[in-house]
């Protein structure tokens, strides 16, 4: 009977050790992910601010700049930048393409990030 208790106790200890190791690994991954998210958040805020400033200098005062993000499982990110201003509705396609090209020059240059513009 005591041999059976010893085996059960051993199995419980092994399961506890596995659980603790898994928790440590997951904690490290979560910390790394949080640091990465904080880094990208700073880049995103800087991009939106510089975009607003550029648009203000181009005569688009109080232009609405909205950026949404989709983070894929592999860590890549897809951004959609939407601009809202009355002058944008009256612009021709060529001017909108020029504006989009100028805004794309300010993108943060990570290969894992793609940008889409809705003008």
CNS distance restraints for C-alpha pairs under 8 A (distance, minus, plus):
assign (resid   1 and name CA) (resid   5 and name CA) 6.58 0.50 0.50
assign (resid   2 and name CA) (resid   6 and name CA) 6.13 0.50 0.50
assign (resid   3 and name CA) (resid   7 and name CA) 6.33 0.50 0.50
assign (resid   4 and name CA) (resid   8 and name CA) 6.30 0.50 0.50
assign (resid   5 and name CA) (resid   9 and name CA) 6.03 0.50 0.50
assign (resid   6 and name CA) (resid  10 and name CA) 6.10 0.50 0.50
assign (resid   7 and name CA) (resid  11 and name CA) 6.18 0.50 0.50
assign (resid   8 and name CA) (resid  12 and name CA) 6.17 0.50 0.50
assign (resid   9 and name CA) (resid  13 and name CA) 6.21 0.50 0.50
assign (resid  10 and name CA) (resid  14 and name CA) 6.23 0.50 0.50
assign (resid  11 and name CA) (resid  15 and name CA) 6.22 0.50 0.50
assign (resid  12 and name CA) (resid  16 and name CA) 6.13 0.50 0.50
assign (resid  13 and name CA) (resid  17 and name CA) 6.19 0.50 0.50
assign (resid  14 and name CA) (resid  18 and name CA) 6.24 0.50 0.50
assign (resid  15 and name CA) (resid  19 and name CA) 6.10 0.50 0.50
assign (resid  16 and name CA) (resid  20 and name CA) 6.21 0.50 0.50
assign (resid  17 and name CA) (resid  21 and name CA) 6.20 0.50 0.50
assign (resid  18 and name CA) (resid  22 and name CA) 6.12 0.50 0.50
assign (resid  19 and name CA) (resid  23 and name CA) 6.17 0.50 0.50
assign (resid  20 and name CA) (resid  24 and name CA) 6.29 0.50 0.50
assign (resid  21 and name CA) (resid  25 and name CA) 6.35 0.50 0.50
assign (resid  22 and name CA) (resid  26 and name CA) 6.11 0.50 0.50
assign (resid  23 and name CA) (resid  27 and name CA) 6.02 0.50 0.50
assign (resid  24 and name CA) (resid  28 and name CA) 6.38 0.50 0.50
assign (resid  25 and name CA) (resid  29 and name CA) 6.36 0.50 0.50
assign (resid  26 and name CA) (resid  30 and name CA) 6.11 0.50 0.50
assign (resid  27 and name CA) (resid  31 and name CA) 6.18 0.50 0.50
assign (resid  28 and name CA) (resid  32 and name CA) 6.21 0.50 0.50
assign (resid  29 and name CA) (resid  33 and name CA) 6.10 0.50 0.50
assign (resid  30 and name CA) (resid  34 and name CA) 6.05 0.50 0.50
assign (resid  31 and name CA) (resid  35 and name CA) 6.22 0.50 0.50
assign (resid  32 and name CA) (resid  36 and name CA) 6.21 0.50 0.50
assign (resid  33 and name CA) (resid  37 and name CA) 6.10 0.50 0.50
assign (resid  34 and name CA) (resid  38 and name CA) 6.14 0.50 0.50
assign (resid  35 and name CA) (resid  39 and name CA) 6.22 0.50 0.50
assign (resid  36 and name CA) (resid  40 and name CA) 6.29 0.50 0.50
assign (resid  37 and name CA) (resid  41 and name CA) 5.98 0.50 0.50
assign (resid  38 and name CA) (resid  42 and name CA) 6.36 0.50 0.50
assign (resid  39 and name CA) (resid  43 and name CA) 6.55 0.50 0.50
assign (resid  40 and name CA) (resid  44 and name CA) 6.05 0.50 0.50
assign (resid  41 and name CA) (resid  45 and name CA) 6.19 0.50 0.50
assign (resid  42 and name CA) (resid  46 and name CA) 6.20 0.50 0.50
assign (resid  43 and name CA) (resid  47 and name CA) 6.10 0.50 0.50
assign (resid  43 and name CA) (resid 108 and name CA) 7.03 0.50 0.50
assign (resid  44 and name CA) (resid  48 and name CA) 6.23 0.50 0.50
assign (resid  45 and name CA) (resid  49 and name CA) 6.16 0.50 0.50
assign (resid  46 and name CA) (resid  50 and name CA) 6.10 0.50 0.50
assign (resid  47 and name CA) (resid  51 and name CA) 6.03 0.50 0.50
assign (resid  47 and name CA) (resid 106 and name CA) 7.06 0.50 0.50
assign (resid  47 and name CA) (resid 107 and name CA) 6.88 0.50 0.50
assign (resid  47 and name CA) (resid 108 and name CA) 7.57 0.50 0.50
assign (resid  48 and name CA) (resid  52 and name CA) 6.15 0.50 0.50
assign (resid  48 and name CA) (resid  65 and name CA) 6.80 0.50 0.50
assign (resid  48 and name CA) (resid  66 and name CA) 7.81 0.50 0.50
assign (resid  48 and name CA) (resid  67 and name CA) 7.44 0.50 0.50
assign (resid  49 and name CA) (resid  53 and name CA) 6.19 0.50 0.50
assign (resid  50 and name CA) (resid  54 and name CA) 6.06 0.50 0.50
assign (resid  50 and name CA) (resid 106 and name CA) 7.99 0.50 0.50
assign (resid  51 and name CA) (resid  55 and name CA) 6.11 0.50 0.50
assign (resid  51 and name CA) (resid  65 and name CA) 7.67 0.50 0.50
assign (resid  51 and name CA) (resid 103 and name CA) 6.98 0.50 0.50
assign (resid  51 and name CA) (resid 106 and name CA) 7.90 0.50 0.50
assign (resid  52 and name CA) (resid  56 and name CA) 6.07 0.50 0.50
assign (resid  52 and name CA) (resid  63 and name CA) 6.88 0.50 0.50
assign (resid  52 and name CA) (resid  64 and name CA) 7.92 0.50 0.50
assign (resid  52 and name CA) (resid  65 and name CA) 6.76 0.50 0.50
assign (resid  53 and name CA) (resid  57 and name CA) 6.32 0.50 0.50
assign (resid  54 and name CA) (resid  58 and name CA) 6.35 0.50 0.50
assign (resid  55 and name CA) (resid  59 and name CA) 6.44 0.50 0.50
assign (resid  55 and name CA) (resid  60 and name CA) 5.16 0.50 0.50
assign (resid  55 and name CA) (resid  61 and name CA) 7.08 0.50 0.50
assign (resid  55 and name CA) (resid  63 and name CA) 7.03 0.50 0.50
assign (resid  56 and name CA) (resid  60 and name CA) 4.87 0.50 0.50
assign (resid  56 and name CA) (resid  61 and name CA) 4.77 0.50 0.50
assign (resid  56 and name CA) (resid  62 and name CA) 7.13 0.50 0.50
assign (resid  56 and name CA) (resid  63 and name CA) 7.33 0.50 0.50
assign (resid  57 and name CA) (resid  61 and name CA) 7.93 0.50 0.50
assign (resid  60 and name CA) (resid  85 and name CA) 6.94 0.50 0.50
assign (resid  60 and name CA) (resid  87 and name CA) 7.24 0.50 0.50
assign (resid  62 and name CA) (resid  85 and name CA) 7.73 0.50 0.50
assign (resid  63 and name CA) (resid  83 and name CA) 6.80 0.50 0.50
assign (resid  63 and name CA) (resid  84 and name CA) 5.79 0.50 0.50
assign (resid  63 and name CA) (resid  85 and name CA) 5.20 0.50 0.50
assign (resid  64 and name CA) (resid  82 and name CA) 7.79 0.50 0.50
assign (resid  64 and name CA) (resid  83 and name CA) 5.47 0.50 0.50
assign (resid  64 and name CA) (resid  84 and name CA) 4.66 0.50 0.50
assign (resid  64 and name CA) (resid  85 and name CA) 6.48 0.50 0.50
assign (resid  65 and name CA) (resid  81 and name CA) 6.96 0.50 0.50
assign (resid  65 and name CA) (resid  82 and name CA) 5.84 0.50 0.50
assign (resid  65 and name CA) (resid  83 and name CA) 4.83 0.50 0.50
assign (resid  65 and name CA) (resid  84 and name CA) 6.57 0.50 0.50
assign (resid  66 and name CA) (resid  81 and name CA) 5.73 0.50 0.50
assign (resid  66 and name CA) (resid  82 and name CA) 5.14 0.50 0.50
assign (resid  66 and name CA) (resid  83 and name CA) 6.52 0.50 0.50
assign (resid  67 and name CA) (resid  79 and name CA) 6.57 0.50 0.50
assign (resid  67 and name CA) (resid  80 and name CA) 5.56 0.50 0.50
assign (resid  67 and name CA) (resid  81 and name CA) 4.44 0.50 0.50
assign (resid  67 and name CA) (resid  82 and name CA) 6.30 0.50 0.50
assign (resid  68 and name CA) (resid  79 and name CA) 5.59 0.50 0.50
assign (resid  68 and name CA) (resid  80 and name CA) 5.28 0.50 0.50
assign (resid  68 and name CA) (resid  81 and name CA) 6.64 0.50 0.50
assign (resid  69 and name CA) (resid  77 and name CA) 6.63 0.50 0.50
assign (resid  69 and name CA) (resid  78 and name CA) 5.64 0.50 0.50
assign (resid  69 and name CA) (resid  79 and name CA) 4.58 0.50 0.50
assign (resid  69 and name CA) (resid  80 and name CA) 6.57 0.50 0.50
assign (resid  70 and name CA) (resid  77 and name CA) 5.63 0.50 0.50
assign (resid  70 and name CA) (resid  78 and name CA) 5.13 0.50 0.50
assign (resid  70 and name CA) (resid  79 and name CA) 6.52 0.50 0.50
assign (resid  71 and name CA) (resid  75 and name CA) 6.15 0.50 0.50
assign (resid  71 and name CA) (resid  76 and name CA) 5.94 0.50 0.50
assign (resid  71 and name CA) (resid  77 and name CA) 4.55 0.50 0.50
assign (resid  71 and name CA) (resid  78 and name CA) 6.53 0.50 0.50
assign (resid  72 and name CA) (resid  76 and name CA) 5.39 0.50 0.50
assign (resid  72 and name CA) (resid  77 and name CA) 6.12 0.50 0.50
assign (resid  72 and name CA) (resid  78 and name CA) 7.95 0.50 0.50
assign (resid  75 and name CA) (resid 112 and name CA) 7.42 0.50 0.50
assign (resid  76 and name CA) (resid 112 and name CA) 4.54 0.50 0.50
assign (resid  76 and name CA) (resid 113 and name CA) 5.86 0.50 0.50
assign (resid  77 and name CA) (resid 112 and name CA) 6.13 0.50 0.50
assign (resid  77 and name CA) (resid 113 and name CA) 4.75 0.50 0.50
assign (resid  77 and name CA) (resid 114 and name CA) 6.46 0.50 0.50
assign (resid  78 and name CA) (resid 113 and name CA) 5.72 0.50 0.50
assign (resid  78 and name CA) (resid 114 and name CA) 4.90 0.50 0.50
assign (resid  78 and name CA) (resid 115 and name CA) 6.01 0.50 0.50
assign (resid  78 and name CA) (resid 116 and name CA) 7.79 0.50 0.50
assign (resid  79 and name CA) (resid 113 and name CA) 7.32 0.50 0.50
assign (resid  79 and name CA) (resid 114 and name CA) 6.08 0.50 0.50
assign (resid  79 and name CA) (resid 115 and name CA) 4.74 0.50 0.50
assign (resid  79 and name CA) (resid 116 and name CA) 6.12 0.50 0.50
assign (resid  80 and name CA) (resid 115 and name CA) 5.83 0.50 0.50
assign (resid  80 and name CA) (resid 116 and name CA) 4.69 0.50 0.50
assign (resid  80 and name CA) (resid 117 and name CA) 5.78 0.50 0.50
assign (resid  80 and name CA) (resid 118 and name CA) 7.26 0.50 0.50
assign (resid  81 and name CA) (resid 115 and name CA) 7.25 0.50 0.50
assign (resid  81 and name CA) (resid 116 and name CA) 6.14 0.50 0.50
assign (resid  81 and name CA) (resid 117 and name CA) 4.88 0.50 0.50
assign (resid  81 and name CA) (resid 118 and name CA) 6.11 0.50 0.50
assign (resid  82 and name CA) (resid 117 and name CA) 6.01 0.50 0.50
assign (resid  82 and name CA) (resid 118 and name CA) 4.68 0.50 0.50
assign (resid  82 and name CA) (resid 119 and name CA) 6.06 0.50 0.50
assign (resid  83 and name CA) (resid 118 and name CA) 6.46 0.50 0.50
assign (resid  83 and name CA) (resid 119 and name CA) 5.32 0.50 0.50
assign (resid  84 and name CA) (resid  88 and name CA) 7.28 0.50 0.50
assign (resid  84 and name CA) (resid 119 and name CA) 7.19 0.50 0.50
assign (resid  85 and name CA) (resid  89 and name CA) 7.39 0.50 0.50
assign (resid  86 and name CA) (resid  90 and name CA) 7.44 0.50 0.50
assign (resid  87 and name CA) (resid  91 and name CA) 6.63 0.50 0.50
assign (resid  88 and name CA) (resid  96 and name CA) 7.75 0.50 0.50
assign (resid  88 and name CA) (resid 119 and name CA) 6.71 0.50 0.50
assign (resid  91 and name CA) (resid  95 and name CA) 6.22 0.50 0.50
assign (resid  91 and name CA) (resid  96 and name CA) 6.46 0.50 0.50
assign (resid  92 and name CA) (resid  96 and name CA) 6.39 0.50 0.50
assign (resid  93 and name CA) (resid  97 and name CA) 6.14 0.50 0.50
assign (resid  94 and name CA) (resid  98 and name CA) 6.26 0.50 0.50
assign (resid  95 and name CA) (resid  99 and name CA) 6.17 0.50 0.50
assign (resid  96 and name CA) (resid 100 and name CA) 6.08 0.50 0.50
assign (resid  96 and name CA) (resid 119 and name CA) 7.01 0.50 0.50
assign (resid  97 and name CA) (resid 101 and name CA) 6.07 0.50 0.50
assign (resid  98 and name CA) (resid 102 and name CA) 6.20 0.50 0.50
assign (resid  99 and name CA) (resid 103 and name CA) 6.19 0.50 0.50
assign (resid 100 and name CA) (resid 104 and name CA) 6.08 0.50 0.50
assign (resid 100 and name CA) (resid 117 and name CA) 6.81 0.50 0.50
assign (resid 101 and name CA) (resid 105 and name CA) 6.58 0.50 0.50
assign (resid 102 and name CA) (resid 106 and name CA) 7.33 0.50 0.50
assign (resid 103 and name CA) (resid 107 and name CA) 7.10 0.50 0.50
assign (resid 104 and name CA) (resid 115 and name CA) 7.73 0.50 0.50
assign (resid 107 and name CA) (resid 115 and name CA) 7.86 0.50 0.50
assign (resid 109 and name CA) (resid 113 and name CA) 7.61 0.50 0.50
